[in-house]
Amino acid sequence: MAKGHRSQIKRERNENQRETRPTAKLSYARVSVQKACFVLDAIRGKDVQSALGILAYNPRYASSLIEKVLKSAIANAENNNGMNPENLYVAACYANKGPTMKRIKPRAQGRAYRIEKRMSHITIVLDER
């Protein structure tokens, strides 16, 4: 039988399984998951310098958002974990579905078409080589 309250036991167990790799997350980004994944697929597995170069010259709108998240993850690695930025690479990057804003567009003969403005949560995880 374990000692302590259930929440205390859970807290200790979660502390042992906590992710130590530096991450950065952008919540409620006004870009769809599908469009963000086109850019994320291009930088997955690359080192951070080449990933920043890819994002700087990518014409898609999502690349400017992802560039900010990547720079934030690099700063987190440097300041919080004491890692060297030259040795970092993009270990994982993904976009999860966020809430959808529903809008209505008037059409002919009194009809109304629905427009869905999608959002996503973009996460980048770095690691050291």
C-alpha positions as CSV (number, residue, x, y, z in Angstrom):
1,M,0.0,0.0,0.0
2,A,1.4,3.4,-1.0
3,K,1.8,6.1,1.6
4,G,0.2,9.5,1.2
5,H,-2.9,11.0,-0.3
6,R,-3.9,10.0,-3.8
7,S,-3.1,13.4,-5.3
8,Q,0.3,13.3,-3.6
9,I,1.0,9.9,-5.1
10,K,-0.1,11.1,-8.6
11,R,2.1,14.2,-8.3
12,E,5.2,12.2,-7.5
13,R,4.5,9.7,-10.3
14,N,4.0,12.5,-12.8
15,E,7.2,14.2,-11.7
16,N,9.1,11.1,-12.5
17,Q,7.6,10.9,-16.0
18,R,7.9,14.6,-16.8
19,E,9.1,15.6,-20.2
20,T,12.6,17.1,-19.9
21,R,13.0,18.1,-23.5
22,P,12.5,21.9,-24.3
23,T,9.2,22.7,-25.9
24,A,7.2,25.6,-27.0
25,K,3.4,25.8,-27.8
26,L,1.3,28.3,-29.7
27,S,-2.4,27.9,-28.8
28,Y,-5.3,29.2,-30.9
29,A,-3.2,29.9,-34.0
30,R,-5.5,31.2,-36.8
31,V,-4.4,28.6,-39.3
32,S,-5.9,25.2,-40.0
33,V,-4.1,22.0,-39.0
34,Q,-3.8,20.9,-42.6
35,K,-2.0,24.1,-43.7
36,A,0.2,24.1,-40.6
37,C,1.3,20.5,-41.2
38,F,2.6,21.3,-44.7
39,V,5.2,23.6,-43.0
40,L,5.8,21.3,-40.0
41,D,6.6,18.3,-42.2
42,A,9.4,20.4,-43.9
43,I,11.3,21.1,-40.7
44,R,10.7,17.8,-38.7
45,G,14.1,16.2,-37.9
46,K,16.2,19.1,-39.1
47,D,18.7,21.0,-37.0
48,V,17.4,24.4,-35.8
49,Q,19.6,26.5,-38.1
50,S,18.4,24.8,-41.3
51,A,14.8,24.8,-39.9
52,L,15.0,28.6,-39.4
53,G,16.3,28.9,-43.0
54,I,13.5,26.8,-44.4
55,L,10.9,28.8,-42.5
56,A,12.4,32.2,-43.5
57,Y,12.0,31.4,-47.2
58,N,8.7,29.5,-47.1
59,P,5.9,31.5,-48.6
60,R,3.1,30.1,-46.5
61,Y,1.5,32.1,-43.8
62,A,1.9,29.3,-41.2
63,S,5.7,29.5,-41.6
64,S,5.8,32.9,-39.9
65,L,3.9,31.6,-36.9
66,I,6.0,28.4,-36.7
67,E,9.2,30.5,-36.9
68,K,8.2,32.4,-33.7
69,V,7.4,29.1,-31.9
70,L,10.7,27.6,-33.0
71,K,12.7,30.7,-31.7
72,S,10.8,30.4,-28.5
73,A,11.7,26.7,-28.1
74,I,15.3,27.6,-28.8
75,A,15.3,30.3,-26.1
76,N,13.6,27.8,-23.7
77,A,16.3,25.3,-24.3
78,E,19.1,27.8,-23.8
79,N,17.7,29.6,-20.7
80,N,15.8,26.9,-18.9
81,N,17.8,23.7,-19.8
82,G,21.2,25.2,-20.4
83,M,21.5,23.5,-23.8
84,N,23.8,24.7,-26.6
85,P,21.7,26.1,-29.6
86,E,24.1,24.7,-32.2
87,N,23.4,21.1,-31.1
88,L,19.6,21.3,-31.1
89,Y,17.3,19.7,-33.7
90,V,13.6,19.5,-34.1
91,A,12.7,16.2,-32.4
92,A,8.9,16.5,-32.8
93,C,6.5,19.1,-34.2
94,Y,2.8,18.7,-34.6
95,A,-0.4,20.7,-34.9
96,N,-3.6,19.7,-33.0
97,K,-7.1,20.8,-33.8
98,G,-8.4,23.9,-31.9
99,P,-11.8,25.4,-31.8
100,T,-13.6,26.4,-34.9
101,M,-15.3,29.8,-35.4
102,K,-18.5,29.4,-37.3
103,R,-19.6,32.3,-39.6
104,I,-22.4,32.7,-42.0
105,K,-22.2,34.0,-45.6
106,P,-25.4,35.1,-47.3
107,R,-26.1,33.4,-50.6
108,A,-28.7,33.6,-53.4
109,Q,-32.4,33.2,-52.7
110,G,-32.1,33.7,-49.0
111,R,-29.8,30.8,-48.3
112,A,-27.0,31.0,-45.8
113,Y,-23.7,29.1,-46.2
114,R,-21.6,28.3,-43.2
115,I,-17.9,29.3,-43.2
116,E,-15.7,27.5,-40.7
117,K,-12.6,29.4,-39.6
118,R,-10.4,26.8,-38.1
119,M,-7.7,27.1,-35.4
120,S,-4.9,24.9,-34.3
121,H,-2.5,24.4,-31.4
122,I,1.1,24.2,-32.7
123,T,3.8,22.4,-30.6
124,I,7.5,22.1,-31.2
125,V,9.8,19.8,-29.2
126,L,13.6,20.1,-29.5
127,D,16.4,17.7,-28.4
128,E,20.2,17.7,-28.4
129,R,22.3,15.6,-30.7
